[in-house]
Amino acid sequence: MKHHRPRLLFLLAVLCLAVCLLAGCAARAATADPDADLPTIVIGSDNYPPFNYLSADGQPTGIDVELATEAFRRMGYKAQFVTIDWVDKKELVENGTVDCLWGSFSIDGREDEYRWAGPYMVSRQVVAVMPGSDIETLADLAGKTVAVQATTKPEALLLDGGDPRIPEIRALLSMQKRELIYAYLSKGYADAVAAHETSILQFMSDFGIEYRILDEPLQVVGLGVAFALNDDRGLDTALNAALADMRTDGTTRAILAKYLPDPDKYLEVDYGR
């Protein structure tokens, strides 16, 4: 019996090791990315809370990130967000660096520049000022300096001159980074900023800063996902169908409710336009 004891102990050690290895494999399988084997869709976006920003652990999160992840999963793809310079977005999607653009992107006025999926929600483009400002209406912007993020819808609206509600301003400051427009407003370099209302509210919440948003919006726009005009893969059509299903089964509303206090008012859209 003594001669068999070392062998028995060896066999028990091997068995324990095997059990531990199997348990480790099972744990890794349980925590592995369920989309790891799916083909990847590369999405170009930039930092624009609450639509796309980095979480505390450095991972992309936000309204658009969650919507894209779910929609592309339903289509059989894994969504991968990459940060781009938003001013270069059209070139990047057209040369194939990214598959699409998804980042609080307004369709209105750009209908013929891209293949669109959406709108998946609406957003108000608004003007915000410091609480003590004498600017109460859009008409009060006459002779004032306004800061915007470059290549965004507010920039186009303020440069266009076609809206009789918008007066001639003194200067338009176009910034490459969203954060700079708020710095300019807070320091008095600009009299007002113009951006998506949701983004302004998020910035105020994140940094404990108070701005006053004018009641009258610059424009109410539909947000969509942009593909290059020469992209003939049919992804825009398939994505429209996925977004419509998510709207019907309540997924979109549930995602919006995580970030916005009144999600229903952002869902007054028609898909597939």
N, C-alpha and C positions, 0 to 999 in steps of 0.2 A: 504493500500500500504506500510506503514511503516513496518508492521509486516513481509512482504515478502522480504524486502531489505537485511537483514542479510543472509537469505537463498540464495538469488540470488548471493550475493558476494561470499558465500561459494562455490556455484556451479561453478562460474567463476574461482575461485582459483583452484578447482579440475581440471577443464578443462585445465587451463594453465599448471598445473603440468603434466597432462597426455601428453599434446603436447610436453613439454620439455623432458619428459621421452622417448617418441617415437622418437624425434629428436636425442636424445643421443644414443638410440639403433641403429638408422639408421647410425649415424656417426661411431659408433663402428663397425657395420657390414661392412661399406665401407672400414674401415682401417684394419679390421681383416686379419690375415694370410689366404690367399685363399687355402693354402695347409695344414691347421691345421688338417683336418680330414683324411688326407692321411696316410697310414702306412709309418714309417720312415726307411730310409736307413742310417746307421751310417758310415761315411767316415773318415778313418784315414789319417791325413796329418800333416804337420808341417809348421812353418813360413818360406815361401819361395817366396817372392815377385818376379815377379808380378803374380805368380800362386796362392798363398794363403797367405793372411796377414790380419791383423785387420784394419778396417777403423777407422776414427776419433771417431765414436760412439761405437767402440769396437766390431763391427760385422765382421765375416769372409767375405772377398771379394777377388777379383782377377780372373784371367783367369779360373782356374780350378773350383773355387767356382761357377762362373756364368754358366760354361758349365755343371757342375754336377746338379745344381739346375734345369736348363731347361731340361736336358736329363731325369732325374729321374721323373720330373713332367709329361713328355710325357708318361712315363711308369706307371704312377699312384702312384708315391712315393714322399715323402718329403725328400730332402737331408739335412742331419745334419752333419756338419763338427766338428770333435773333434781333438784336438791337441795331438799328440803322440810323444814319443821319436822315431825318425825315425830308430834308430838302432834296435828297438824292433818290427818293422813293420810286419815281417813274422810271428812271434809268435802271435801277436795280431789278425791278420786276420785269422790265422789257428785255434785259440781257440775261435773265435766268438766274441771277444771284439768289433771288428769293422767288418762291412760287406764287405768292400773293401778298397783299398789303392788308393788315387788319389791325387798326389802331384808332378807334373813334374817328373814322374817316368818312367825311360827308360826301354823299353822292351828288347832291344838288349842285348843278352847274358843271359837273364833271361827267355827265352821263355818257358822252361820246369819247372820253379819253381812255376808258378801261372797259373790260367785261366785268359786270357787277353781279355779286350775289347779295340779296337783300333788297330793301332795308330790313334789318333785324330789330331795330329800335329807332326812336326819334330822339333828338337832342336839341336843346335851345342854345343858339349862339347869342351870347349876351355881353353887355358892357358892365364892368364893375369899377367902383371908385372908392376912395377913402371915405369913412363914415361922415366926416365933416365937409365933404366936397359940396360945392354949389351946383354940381351937375345932377339934374333930376330927370332929364329926358334925353333922348338922342339928339334933339335939336340943340341942347346945351353943349354939345361937343364942338360947336363952331369955334374955330380958333384955338382948339386944345390939342395937346399931344397925346397920342394913343399908342400903347405898346401891344404887339401881337407876336405870336410865334410865326416864323417865316413859312410860307407856302400853305398856310391854313386858310380855312374859309373866311374868318374875320378879316384877314389881310386882303383877300380878293374883294370882299364886300366894301371895305373902306377905300380901296383903290379904284373900284369900278365907277363910282359916281352915278350909277343908274337908279339908285333908290332915293326918291325925293325926301324921305324921312331923315337921311343921313347928310348933314351939312358938310361944308368944306372945313377940314381940320387943319391945324397949323403944321403938324408933322406926324408921320407914321413911323414908329420904331419897330422894325422887324427883327426879332431875335431867333437865333438858331435853336436855343434851348428854352423850353417852356418856363423853367424856374426864373429866368432872368426878367421876364415881364413883370412878375410880382415884386422882384427886388427894385425895379425901376419905379413902380407905383409907390411902394412903401417909402422910398427915399425922395420922392417928389420929382424925379426925372421925367415921369409921365403923369398926366392928369387922370388917365383911365387905362384899363386893359380890356381886351375883348377875347373871349374864348368860350369853349363849351361850359355851360352852367355847372354841369356835374363836376368838371375838373376844378373850377373855381371853388366850389363848395368843399371838395376833397382837400384842396390846398389849405383852405381856412381851418378845416378840422385837424389836419396833420400838424400844422404849425401854430395853432392858437391865434391866428391873425383874423381881424375883422375887416371885411370889405362890405360895401353896400352894392347890391346888384340892381340895376335899373329894371323897372317893371316891364318896359317895352323891349322885346328881344330884337336883335338884329335880324334873325331868321330862325325858323324852326326847320331843321334838316333831318333827312333820313341817313342813318349810318349803315355803311355796307362794307363788303369785302371786295377788293379790287384785284383782278387778274389782267395780264397783258392782253391787248386786243388780238394779238396773233396766237394766243394760247387756245388751241383747238382740242384740248383734252376733255372738255366737257365738265371740268371741275366746278365751274360757276353754276351750271344747271343742277348738278348733283348736290352742291352745297345749299342751293335754294330749297331743294326738297328736304334736306336734313334740318335746316333751320325752321321750315314750316312744321315739320313733325315735332320739333322741340317746343315750338310755340303751342301746338295743339295739346301735347301731353303735359304741359306745365313746367317743363325743364327750364325754359328761358326765364319765366317769371321767378322761379325759385332761385336762379342764379342772380338775377337783378336784385331780388329782395335782400341778398346778403350785403349789397353795397349801397342801395338807394332806398330812401324811406317810403316812397310811393311808386312801386315798380309799374303799376298798371298804366300810369300816364305816359310811360315811355314805350308802350307796346301798341300804340295806335298807328300801325303800319300795315301795308299790303305787301306780301312777299312776292318775289319774282317779277318785280317791275323792271 
